[in-house]
Amino acid sequence: MTAMHRNAFGTLSQVEATIVIAELVIAGFLIIRLAVHIFRYGFIQCSGKLSITGTFRKGGTPAGK
């Protein structure tokens, strides 16, 4: 949000803009990866509540398989 305001007023340099774009791409990638992981290993299961810790346990099988 701050970067958008600084860009609107013309005070955002090229280097800062590049850093902000890189941060947004990395954050977007991580959020999408987390969402896919939770969907694959927890959300499909309709028989119980979704446990965040349960979705990240090693050796677990995906729900529905």
Legacy VTK file of the C-alpha trace (Angstrom):
# vtk DataFile Version 3.0
C-alpha trace
ASCII
DATASET POLYDATA
POINTS 65 float
0.000 0.000 0.000
2.816 2.382 0.873
4.579 1.620 -2.401
1.397 2.424 -4.340
1.137 5.806 -2.632
4.818 6.578 -3.148
4.511 5.600 -6.804
1.434 7.804 -7.207
3.360 10.802 -5.839
6.459 9.960 -7.885
8.792 9.315 -4.962
9.406 5.599 -5.607
12.763 4.924 -7.251
13.394 2.180 -9.812
15.389 0.100 -7.328
12.655 0.332 -4.689
10.001 -0.538 -7.267
11.985 -3.607 -8.330
12.311 -4.729 -4.709
8.579 -4.266 -4.105
7.702 -6.235 -7.247
10.039 -9.059 -6.211
8.503 -9.144 -2.733
4.994 -9.333 -4.186
5.918 -12.153 -6.564
7.571 -14.174 -3.784
4.699 -13.595 -1.354
2.150 -14.520 -4.030
4.018 -17.728 -4.867
4.221 -18.747 -1.204
0.550 -18.001 -0.546
-0.589 -19.974 -3.592
1.682 -22.882 -2.644
0.282 -22.892 0.906
-3.290 -22.792 -0.395
-2.673 -25.732 -2.752
-1.035 -27.722 0.054
-3.921 -27.105 2.462
-6.464 -27.948 -0.238
-4.704 -31.196 -1.172
-4.028 -32.497 2.298
-6.816 -31.148 4.442
-9.701 -29.340 2.880
-10.997 -32.281 0.851
-11.547 -34.264 4.036
-15.191 -33.752 4.973
-15.295 -36.113 7.952
-13.619 -33.780 10.440
-12.151 -30.376 11.157
-9.088 -29.107 9.319
-6.045 -29.010 11.582
-3.206 -26.807 10.365
-0.633 -28.929 12.212
-2.173 -32.091 10.798
-1.761 -30.886 7.230
2.000 -30.417 7.639
2.815 -33.750 9.295
5.373 -35.779 7.411
4.292 -39.116 5.988
0.620 -38.251 5.858
-1.386 -39.360 2.890
-3.528 -36.899 1.006
-7.184 -37.003 1.951
-9.371 -38.812 -0.524
-6.597 -41.053 -1.868
LINES 1 66
65 0 1 2 3 4 5 6 7 8 9 10 11 12 13 14 15 16 17 18 19 20 21 22 23 24 25 26 27 28 29 30 31 32 33 34 35 36 37 38 39 40 41 42 43 44 45 46 47 48 49 50 51 52 53 54 55 56 57 58 59 60 61 62 63 64
